[in-house]
Amino acid sequence: MKVNKNTIHKITIPSTINAITTGCDLASVEAGELVPQTTLNKFVNEDEEWTLWEKLKISTKVLLGTAFDNNNPVVWRLGEKSQENGIYLAMTDSPVPIRFNISDLSTLGMQYPNWFPLTLSGCAHFLREIGTDNSISFMGKKHLTGKPFIQVQRYTPQSTYQDPEVVGSFTPKKFSNIHSFSLTEEFAIFFFYPVIVNPKLYFSANFHVFELIQWLEGEMTDVFIVDLKTGNVTQLETDPIYSVHHVNAYRANKDELILDLCPTSFVNMRDYLKLENMMNPPTTSSGVSTNKNEEFTRYTINLTTQKISHSYLPNPTNSQWTNHFDFPVINERFRGKKYCYVFGWAAFDYSRIALVKKNVCDGTQDKVWYVENHYSSEMWFLESPDPKSEDDGVLITIVFDGEKSKSYLVIIDAITFEPIARSYLPHNIPWSAHGMHFPEATFAENSQHGRRTSKDEL
């Protein structure tokens, strides 16, 4: 919804920590209302929609890459693992991320890609190239003539945001809405779904991105497999689906690749996130999950026959949660390799949220952590210093306690999937996703601490 002067307030931030802020953020605070910019969903009230003059302003910002500059979903590091020399970025699917200081979160400026070829889209989910400190990513590009194409990129520790190596490129049949991809030791794998964000509708849809999402009836899902050494591209296809988040992929044998996805209904990107739906959850559970009951899916890609098949993993515990989740997190040491554990977030009817430990090797070991009236965010996995197993570590997330109306940080033993520590926070923190651990950061000691949790509360 469009925010007016009566509903926007300045936020007091401790002097030891600065906020990652952008032009639209600061301008909105100064104006006392939301300034013209791209949003995800449309406004609740038609009379609050952008005027013609405001839409012309947004059109100019689109050309400058600043129409949607609040890039808060993901953080990532390019360059060295160092406060001084690392390039720390706050990112989304926009090609213009924000660079910030890892130790005080102050904004260092927007990062623009090279001006040519024209950059149409970026990637929220960079991945580490297996066995290296390189980052693999992609951008949608366009020459002065011809169709848009995808450029697969490699950032070495010496790279800046502007000068990645080009691994390879391909021209998709359709410019699908893709948010993530998979990586094995040899390949980058992209699923181009029959779902697009139609840019021709931007102006008429008042620059609300989720209003531009379209399903292409009769289209298949195109799969592109890019060789990380040669740049060669293999194109295959599979049944029409949609997914926001890939989980992991690896080579099963000389002929086959395994790739796991968390599918969802494409309209859920828009409808589940509508404010009126979130503010008015059903009084009686109808069992509608965030992925609209699409199941965790495993794809088998046969490189010899060039055929793709898919299957659903068993659910021997008969849990409503363990095959219907999103925001997957794994032990990153197993990225691109055979793995057994994925940790996810599942929600039904908005009001019931659980955390999931899915064992893709043995479903009888699936686990769920659920507390009534507690609303968790996506987890992040930290491996133990001397791990004895793939799941030897802890999971960290923020949870809102609905009974106390307070947020708390919880640390969960990844093996038992039970909380081992919890601390209530001095401020409530909204739902968040896609965190990351940066041990090189050195935050100044803050005098405000959350209340200690007694053993009985865990």
DABEL-V725515 format. One record per residue. N is the residue number from 1. RES is the residue in three letters. PSI is psi in whole degrees, 0 to 359 (NA if undefined). Layout:
n=N res=RES psi=PSI
n=N res=RES psi=PSI
This chain:
n=1 res=MET psi=152
n=2 res=LYS psi=135
n=3 res=VAL psi=132
n=4 res=ASN psi=183
n=5 res=LYS psi=337
n=6 res=ASN psi=349
n=7 res=THR psi=2
n=8 res=ILE psi=136
n=9 res=HIS psi=150
n=10 res=LYS psi=145
n=11 res=ILE psi=130
n=12 res=THR psi=124
n=13 res=ILE psi=133
n=14 res=PRO psi=144
n=15 res=SER psi=339
n=16 res=THR psi=345
n=17 res=ILE psi=123
n=18 res=ASN psi=155
n=19 res=ALA psi=148
n=20 res=ILE psi=106
n=21 res=THR psi=157
n=22 res=THR psi=178
n=23 res=GLY psi=315
n=24 res=CYS psi=322
n=25 res=ASP psi=305
n=26 res=LEU psi=320
n=27 res=ALA psi=324
n=28 res=SER psi=319
n=29 res=VAL psi=316
n=30 res=GLU psi=321
n=31 res=ALA psi=340
n=32 res=GLY psi=10
n=33 res=GLU psi=169
n=34 res=LEU psi=122
n=35 res=VAL psi=161
n=36 res=PRO psi=125
n=37 res=GLN psi=166
n=38 res=THR psi=139
n=39 res=THR psi=169
n=40 res=LEU psi=302
n=41 res=ASN psi=162
n=42 res=LYS psi=167
n=43 res=PHE psi=153
n=44 res=VAL psi=317
n=45 res=ASN psi=130
n=46 res=GLU psi=326
n=47 res=ASP psi=353
n=48 res=GLU psi=358
n=49 res=GLU psi=158
n=50 res=TRP psi=139
n=51 res=THR psi=171
n=52 res=LEU psi=316
n=53 res=TRP psi=319
n=54 res=GLU psi=323
n=55 res=LYS psi=327
n=56 res=LEU psi=323
n=57 res=LYS psi=318
n=58 res=ILE psi=321
n=59 res=SER psi=320
n=60 res=THR psi=319
n=61 res=LYS psi=325
n=62 res=VAL psi=316
n=63 res=LEU psi=328
n=64 res=LEU psi=354
n=65 res=GLY psi=21
n=66 res=THR psi=14
n=67 res=ALA psi=339
n=68 res=PHE psi=76
n=69 res=ASP psi=11
n=70 res=ASN psi=75
n=71 res=ASN psi=67
n=72 res=ASN psi=355
n=73 res=PRO psi=325
n=74 res=VAL psi=145
n=75 res=VAL psi=148
n=76 res=TRP psi=156
n=77 res=ARG psi=129
n=78 res=LEU psi=164
n=79 res=GLY psi=201
n=80 res=GLU psi=154
n=81 res=LYS psi=77
n=82 res=SER psi=136
n=83 res=GLN psi=319
n=84 res=GLU psi=320
n=85 res=ASN psi=351
n=86 res=GLY psi=151
n=87 res=ILE psi=103
n=88 res=TYR psi=125
n=89 res=LEU psi=138
n=90 res=ALA psi=127
n=91 res=MET psi=161
n=92 res=THR psi=203
n=93 res=ASP psi=359
n=94 res=SER psi=147
n=95 res=PRO psi=3
n=96 res=VAL psi=87
n=97 res=PRO psi=174
n=98 res=ILE psi=130
n=99 res=ARG psi=138
n=100 res=PHE psi=163
n=101 res=ASN psi=124
n=102 res=ILE psi=338
n=103 res=SER psi=342
n=104 res=ASP psi=2
n=105 res=LEU psi=17
n=106 res=SER psi=146
n=107 res=THR psi=132
n=108 res=LEU psi=352
n=109 res=GLY psi=165
n=110 res=MET psi=147
n=111 res=GLN psi=114
n=112 res=TYR psi=139
n=113 res=PRO psi=173
n=114 res=ASN psi=147
n=115 res=TRP psi=340
n=116 res=PHE psi=135
n=117 res=PRO psi=159
n=118 res=LEU psi=133
n=119 res=THR psi=123
n=120 res=LEU psi=326
n=121 res=SER psi=158
n=122 res=GLY psi=199
n=123 res=CYS psi=128
n=124 res=ALA psi=324
n=125 res=HIS psi=81
n=126 res=PHE psi=153
n=127 res=LEU psi=149
n=128 res=ARG psi=129
n=129 res=GLU psi=133
n=130 res=ILE psi=129
n=131 res=GLY psi=11
n=132 res=THR psi=178
n=133 res=ASP psi=16
n=134 res=ASN psi=157
n=135 res=SER psi=137
n=136 res=ILE psi=136
n=137 res=SER psi=187
n=138 res=PHE psi=158
n=139 res=MET psi=146
n=140 res=GLY psi=128
n=141 res=LYS psi=164
n=142 res=LYS psi=127
n=143 res=HIS psi=178
n=144 res=LEU psi=329
n=145 res=THR psi=168
n=146 res=GLY psi=176
n=147 res=LYS psi=157
n=148 res=PRO psi=150
n=149 res=PHE psi=166
n=150 res=ILE psi=128
n=151 res=GLN psi=118
n=152 res=VAL psi=131
n=153 res=GLN psi=151
n=154 res=ARG psi=125
n=155 res=TYR psi=117
n=156 res=THR psi=169
n=157 res=PRO psi=343
n=158 res=GLN psi=353
n=159 res=SER psi=151
n=160 res=THR psi=177
n=161 res=TYR psi=335
n=162 res=GLN psi=349
n=163 res=ASP psi=56
n=164 res=PRO psi=159
n=165 res=GLU psi=144
n=166 res=VAL psi=113
n=167 res=VAL psi=315
n=168 res=GLY psi=177
n=169 res=SER psi=160
n=170 res=PHE psi=156
n=171 res=THR psi=107
n=172 res=PRO psi=154
n=173 res=LYS psi=323
n=174 res=LYS psi=144
n=175 res=PHE psi=81
n=176 res=SER psi=159
n=177 res=ASN psi=102
n=178 res=ILE psi=138
n=179 res=HIS psi=342
n=180 res=SER psi=173
n=181 res=PHE psi=179
n=182 res=SER psi=158
n=183 res=LEU psi=131
n=184 res=THR psi=184
n=185 res=GLU psi=338
n=186 res=GLU psi=334
n=187 res=PHE psi=152
n=188 res=ALA psi=131
n=189 res=ILE psi=126
n=190 res=PHE psi=133
n=191 res=PHE psi=118
n=192 res=PHE psi=103
n=193 res=TYR psi=162
n=194 res=PRO psi=46
n=195 res=VAL psi=126
n=196 res=ILE psi=158
n=197 res=VAL psi=107
n=198 res=ASN psi=106
n=199 res=PRO psi=341
n=200 res=LYS psi=341
n=201 res=LEU psi=359
n=202 res=TYR psi=306
n=203 res=PHE psi=313
n=204 res=SER psi=334
n=205 res=ALA psi=15
n=206 res=ASN psi=31
n=207 res=PHE psi=33
n=208 res=HIS psi=108
n=209 res=VAL psi=317
n=210 res=PHE psi=345
n=211 res=GLU psi=351
n=212 res=LEU psi=354
n=213 res=ILE psi=127
n=214 res=GLN psi=140
n=215 res=TRP psi=130
n=216 res=LEU psi=98
n=217 res=GLU psi=133
n=218 res=GLY psi=354
n=219 res=GLU psi=147
n=220 res=MET psi=173
n=221 res=THR psi=120
n=222 res=ASP psi=137
n=223 res=VAL psi=127
n=224 res=PHE psi=125
n=225 res=ILE psi=113
n=226 res=VAL psi=122
n=227 res=ASP psi=121
n=228 res=LEU psi=341
n=229 res=LYS psi=314
n=230 res=THR psi=339
n=231 res=GLY psi=358
n=232 res=ASN psi=145
n=233 res=VAL psi=130
n=234 res=THR psi=128
n=235 res=GLN psi=127
n=236 res=LEU psi=184
n=237 res=GLU psi=157
n=238 res=THR psi=182
n=239 res=ASP psi=154
n=240 res=PRO psi=124
n=241 res=ILE psi=179
n=242 res=TYR psi=141
n=243 res=SER psi=143
n=244 res=VAL psi=320
n=245 res=HIS psi=120
n=246 res=HIS psi=155
n=247 res=VAL psi=296
n=248 res=ASN psi=163
n=249 res=ALA psi=155
n=250 res=TYR psi=163
n=251 res=ARG psi=121
n=252 res=ALA psi=321
n=253 res=ASN psi=188
n=254 res=LYS psi=338
n=255 res=ASP psi=333
n=256 res=GLU psi=143
n=257 res=LEU psi=143
n=258 res=ILE psi=134
n=259 res=LEU psi=129
n=260 res=ASP psi=137
n=261 res=LEU psi=156
n=262 res=CYS psi=90
n=263 res=PRO psi=160
n=264 res=THR psi=165
n=265 res=SER psi=136
n=266 res=PHE psi=330
n=267 res=VAL psi=344
n=268 res=ASN psi=333
n=269 res=MET psi=325
n=270 res=ARG psi=307
n=271 res=ASP psi=320
n=272 res=TYR psi=334
n=273 res=LEU psi=7
n=274 res=LYS psi=136
n=275 res=LEU psi=319
n=276 res=GLU psi=330
n=277 res=ASN psi=319
n=278 res=MET psi=326
n=279 res=MET psi=345
n=280 res=ASN psi=68
n=281 res=PRO psi=155
n=282 res=PRO psi=141
n=283 res=THR psi=329
n=284 res=THR psi=128
n=285 res=SER psi=131
n=286 res=SER psi=0
n=287 res=GLY psi=24
n=288 res=VAL psi=119
n=289 res=SER psi=172
n=290 res=THR psi=331
n=291 res=ASN psi=17
n=292 res=LYS psi=40
n=293 res=ASN psi=13
n=294 res=GLU psi=140
n=295 res=GLU psi=150
n=296 res=PHE psi=126
n=297 res=THR psi=138
n=298 res=ARG psi=128
n=299 res=TYR psi=135
n=300 res=THR psi=116
n=301 res=ILE psi=113
n=302 res=ASN psi=111
n=303 res=LEU psi=338
n=304 res=THR psi=310
n=305 res=THR psi=346
n=306 res=GLN psi=41
n=307 res=LYS psi=150
n=308 res=ILE psi=131
n=309 res=SER psi=161
n=310 res=HIS psi=158
n=311 res=SER psi=163
n=312 res=TYR psi=140
n=313 res=LEU psi=149
n=314 res=PRO psi=156
n=315 res=ASN psi=66
n=316 res=PRO psi=338
n=317 res=THR psi=355
n=318 res=ASN psi=44
n=319 res=SER psi=140
n=320 res=GLN psi=344
n=321 res=TRP psi=320
n=322 res=THR psi=345
n=323 res=ASN psi=6
n=324 res=HIS psi=76
n=325 res=PHE psi=169
n=326 res=ASP psi=191
n=327 res=PHE psi=57
n=328 res=PRO psi=142
n=329 res=VAL psi=137
n=330 res=ILE psi=172
n=331 res=ASN psi=113
n=332 res=GLU psi=343
n=333 res=ARG psi=342
n=334 res=PHE psi=11
n=335 res=ARG psi=127
n=336 res=GLY psi=9
n=337 res=LYS psi=165
n=338 res=LYS psi=133
n=339 res=TYR psi=169
n=340 res=CYS psi=334
n=341 res=TYR psi=133
n=342 res=VAL psi=137
n=343 res=PHE psi=131
n=344 res=GLY psi=176
n=345 res=TRP psi=130
n=346 res=ALA psi=140
n=347 res=ALA psi=137
n=348 res=PHE psi=130
n=349 res=ASP psi=30
n=350 res=TYR psi=318
n=351 res=SER psi=354
n=352 res=ARG psi=116
n=353 res=ILE psi=135
n=354 res=ALA psi=157
n=355 res=LEU psi=144
n=356 res=VAL psi=139
n=357 res=LYS psi=108
n=358 res=LYS psi=125
n=359 res=ASN psi=104
n=360 res=VAL psi=351
n=361 res=CYS psi=331
n=362 res=ASP psi=95
n=363 res=GLY psi=342
n=364 res=THR psi=345
n=365 res=GLN psi=7
n=366 res=ASP psi=144
n=367 res=LYS psi=154
n=368 res=VAL psi=138
n=369 res=TRP psi=116
n=370 res=TYR psi=131
n=371 res=VAL psi=124
n=372 res=GLU psi=134
n=373 res=ASN psi=17
n=374 res=HIS psi=136
n=375 res=TYR psi=103
n=376 res=SER psi=161
n=377 res=SER psi=179
n=378 res=GLU psi=145
n=379 res=MET psi=165
n=380 res=TRP psi=136
n=381 res=PHE psi=131
n=382 res=LEU psi=120
n=383 res=GLU psi=147
n=384 res=SER psi=153
n=385 res=PRO psi=326
n=386 res=ASP psi=73
n=387 res=PRO psi=141
n=388 res=LYS psi=349
n=389 res=SER psi=169
n=390 res=GLU psi=325
n=391 res=ASP psi=17
n=392 res=ASP psi=98
n=393 res=GLY psi=197
n=394 res=VAL psi=159
n=395 res=LEU psi=140
n=396 res=ILE psi=136
n=397 res=THR psi=168
n=398 res=ILE psi=135
n=399 res=VAL psi=140
n=400 res=PHE psi=121
n=401 res=ASP psi=107
n=402 res=GLY psi=333
n=403 res=GLU psi=320
n=404 res=LYS psi=349
n=405 res=SER psi=43
n=406 res=LYS psi=149
n=407 res=SER psi=149
n=408 res=TYR psi=152
n=409 res=LEU psi=130
n=410 res=VAL psi=139
n=411 res=ILE psi=126
n=412 res=ILE psi=133
n=413 res=ASP psi=118
n=414 res=ALA psi=337
n=415 res=ILE psi=306
n=416 res=THR psi=340
n=417 res=PHE psi=42
n=418 res=GLU psi=146
n=419 res=PRO psi=140
n=420 res=ILE psi=346
n=421 res=ALA psi=147
n=422 res=ARG psi=140
n=423 res=SER psi=122
n=424 res=TYR psi=147
n=425 res=LEU psi=155
n=426 res=PRO psi=345
n=427 res=HIS psi=148
n=428 res=ASN psi=139
n=429 res=ILE psi=127
n=430 res=PRO psi=163
n=431 res=TRP psi=139
n=432 res=SER psi=168
n=433 res=ALA psi=165
n=434 res=HIS psi=48
n=435 res=GLY psi=176
n=436 res=MET psi=152
n=437 res=HIS psi=125
n=438 res=PHE psi=90
n=439 res=PRO psi=343
n=440 res=GLU psi=348
n=441 res=ALA psi=144
n=442 res=THR psi=85
n=443 res=PHE psi=141
n=444 res=ALA psi=150
n=445 res=GLU psi=129
n=446 res=ASN psi=135
n=447 res=SER psi=343
n=448 res=GLN psi=126
n=449 res=HIS psi=153
n=450 res=GLY psi=159
n=451 res=ARG psi=138
n=452 res=ARG psi=146
n=453 res=THR psi=133
n=454 res=SER psi=160
n=455 res=LYS psi=327
n=456 res=ASP psi=341
n=457 res=GLU psi=348
n=458 res=LEU psi=NA
